[in-house]
Amino acid sequence: MSPDAGPAPRGAAAPAENGSPGPFVAVVGPSGAGKDSLLAIAAAALATDSTFFFPRRVVTRIALADAEDHDSLTPAAFAAAEAAGAFCLTWSAHGLSYGLPSEISKRLKAGETVVANVSRAVLPEAAARFSRLHVIEIVAPRHLLVERIAARGRETPAEIDLRLRRQATLDVPEGAEGVHRIHNDRAIDAAAAAFIAILRRVRRSLPHPMEG
């Protein structure tokens, strides 16, 4: 596949390269790994490049200042939106419902690279729905996961332990174009630089082996 010809004008849909759809980049990892922080940094760094799209998730939880920037719906409103076809991908975790907007399908068809935080359990559905799938797994040692979750002040030590025990293993669907891993156990700037570099390589559709 040819390299990018440069970003499309701001606000315009990026043309599909050679008529092919853009890749869906699923960002996965345990709670406390730093997925939301890395996504926020990458979205800001790539804000002027309209070939990337970072969708806002819809969650049945009130938006909090120290959490991801997401849209909130009540459980009833979420169920109604899902029934109306507002989402292209939904899942449940930790007593909450999550959804990605149906707009993603149009973005991918236009050739854009869509980057989103999803549950590892929903990867098979993502692979079935999106023709091109890349997975970026963010990992960190357990003691750092515990510290980061505890710093949020929303869960007791027992609840944190239960959350981490419930974490699913990474089972990458057959047909995924790439699997990438980032160890976010040092300065966030280093992990962010690695994350953005992977996104740019995915955008160029350059194949490379698992990193870790």
N, C-alpha and C positions, 0 to 999 in steps of 0.2 A: 504494500500500500504506500502511496506517495506521502511525503511529509506534509505537514500543515502549510497552507499557503498564507497563513496569517489570520487573525481574528476577523470575523465579520463585523460590519458597522454595529455600534452599540444599539441593542434593542432589536436587531434583526436576527432571524434564525440562521444558525450556521449551516451552510450547505453540506449535504452528505458527501463524503469523499468517495468518488467512484460509485455513487449511488448506494453505498452501504450504510446501515444504521450505525449510530454511535454506540460506544460501550457503556454499560451500566457498571459502575464501580461500587461494590458492596463493601462498606467499612464495618468490620466486625471485631469483637473482642470482649473480654469480661468487664463488668462494671469497675470503674476506677482506672481503667487502662489509659484514659485520656482521649478517647475518640472525639468527644464534642470539642475539646480544646484544639485538637489538630484540625478538625473540620473548619472551625471558625478562623483559624490562622490561614488555612489554605484558601478559603472563600475570599478573605480579604486580599490575599496576595494575587489571586487570579480574577479579581473583580472586574478588571478592564478587558478580560478575555471572554468574549461571548460564546466561545466554543465549549465552555464549561458551565454546568448548571448544578447548583447546590440547593436542592429542594428543602423546604421547611416541612418537618414531620408534623402530623396531627396526633396529639396524645390526649387521653382522657385524664389529664392532670393539669392543675393550674400552673402556668409558667412561673418559674422562680428565677430570681436574679442570678443565682450561682449555678443554674442548670442550663441546658441547651436552649437556644432561642427557637421555640416551637409554637404552633397554634394549638389552642385548647378547645375541646368539646366535652360536653357531658356524655356519659355512656349512652344515653338515649339518642342524643344528637349524632353521636358517632355512628351508631347502628343505622340511623336513618340515612346518613350520608353514604355509608357503605352500600346500603340497599339501592341508593340512587346512582351508584357508579362513580362516586367522587374519588375513589382510590384505585390505584393500579396494583397495590400490594398492601396487605394488612396482616397483623399478627398480635398476639397477646403475650405479655410477660410481666411478672411481678404484680399481678392484679390490675394491670393497665392495658388499654388497647392502643395500638399504634397504626398509623396509616401514612402512605406516601401518595401524593396527589396524582390523579390520572393524567395531568399535564406532562408527566415524565414520558409517557409513550410518544407524544408528539415531539418532544425534544429529541428523543433518541432517533425517531424517524427522520428528523431534520439533520442528523449527523452529529449532534452535540454529545459531549461526554457528561453523563450524569453521575454525581458522587453523593452517596447517602449512607447514613448509619442505619444498619438493619440488624435484626437478630440472626444469629447463626442458624437457628432452627428453620428460618424461612428461605435459606439459600436454594433448596430444591425448587421451590415455587418461583423464585427469581430467575433461575436458570430456564425454567419452562416458559416464563413470560417474556424474558428478554433474550434476544438472539446472541448477544455478545456480553459475556459476564467476566469481570475481573474481581478478585477478592483481595482486600488488604486487611490483614489481621494485625491488630495492635495488641501487644502483650506487655506485661510487667510482672515482676516478682509479687508473690502473694502479700508480703508485708507492706509493699507500696500500695497495692490495691486496697488493703484494709485501712491504711492511713488516709488515702484519698477519699474513700467513701465516708469514713468517720468525720473528716473535715467538713463534709456537707452538713452535718448535724441533724440529719433526718431519720437516722436509723440507730437502734441500739446495737451493742456488740453482738448480741445473739442474732439479731436480724441481719447484720452484715455477714456473719458466718453462714447463715442459711442462704443468703443471696449468692455468695461465692460457691457454696456447695451445689447450688442448682445450675451453675453455669454449664452449658452444653459444650461438648468437644467440637472441634472444627471438622466438618465432613463436607469437603468440596465436591460439588456435583460434577459428574463427568461432562466434559465439553467446555468447562470454564477455560477461557483463553489465558489466564494468568493467575497465579497465587503469589502474594507478596507478604512479607512479615516485617514489622517494625518493632524493635524493643524500645519502649518508651520508659526507660529507667534512669535517664540522665536529664540534662537540661532540655526543656521543651523545645528550644530553638533547634537543637540537633535533630530531634524526631520530626519536627515540622519541615525542616529542609529535606529530609529523606522522604517524607510523605509527598511533598510537592514535586520532588524529582520523579517519583514513581508515577504520579498523575500525568506529568508531562510526557513520560515515556509511553504510558498507556494511550495518551492522545495521539502520539505518533505511531501507535500500533506496532511498536518494536518488540518482538518476542524476547523474553529472557526468563531464566529459571527462577525458582523460589529463592527468596532472599532470607537470610536469618543467621 
